[in-house]
C-alpha cells in the first residue's frame, strides 16, 4: 500500500516538484521575481486602500464592477488581480499569489504565467456581465444586485493557473481535485466569486484543449513532463 502511494505521488507530483526544487536550489528568490513583485504590489494596494486618502485611488485603477462600462472594466482588470478584496483576509491573497504564481512562474515562465492569469481573470469579469444578463432564474445566472459588487483579487487567476500547471506537468488528479473543489464551492454557495471561478476554469480548459490539439497535430502524441521526449517550456 505504501509503495503504491509512493508510486502515485511520484507520477502525480514528481516532475512538478523536481522543476520547482531545482529552480529554487539554483536561483533561490531569483527563480520567481515577478511573483515577489506581485506579492509586494498586493501588499501595497492593501495598505493604501485602507487609508482614508488611498481608498478611492485604488478603486479608480483596480476596482471592477459589472455595472461599469466594458472599456473601463477591461482597462482595470489587469491591476484588479492585485487588489485584495476588503472583506477577506489579505494574508490569504498574499499566500495564494506567492505559492501559485511562484510555482507557475518557475514552471511556465513569466509571460505565460501572466497570460494565463489574465485570461482566467478576464473570463470571470466577462462572465459576471453575462450572468447578470441571464438573471437569477438561470442556473448560470446572477441577481442584478451583483452588478454593484466590487470584483477584485487573485482568486480566479490562482484557480486558472493551478489547473493549467497541473495539466502541463501531468498532475491530472490534482487538477481534477481543484475543479471539483470549485464545483462544490458553487453548489454550497452560488455567489459571484464561486461562479467566476468556474468561468475561469472553463476558459483555461478551452486553452488546454487548444494546446493539446495543437501538440497532437505536431507530434502525433502529447508527451508528459518527466519523460525523455518532453521538452521544458521556454522561459522568459
Secondary structure, DSSP 4 states (H G I P E B T S, - for coil): -HHHHHHHHHHHHHHHHHHHHHHHHHHGGGGGHHHHHHHHHHHHHHHHHTSTTTHHHHHHHH---TTS-HHHHHHHHHHHTTS--TTS-HHHHHHHIIIIIHHHHHHH-HHHHHHHHHHHHHHHHHHHHHHHHH-TTSTT---GGGGGS---SSHHHHHHHHHHHHHHTT-HHHHHHHHHHHHHHHHH---HHHHHHHHHHHHHHHHHHHHHHHHHHHHSS---TTSTT--PPPP-
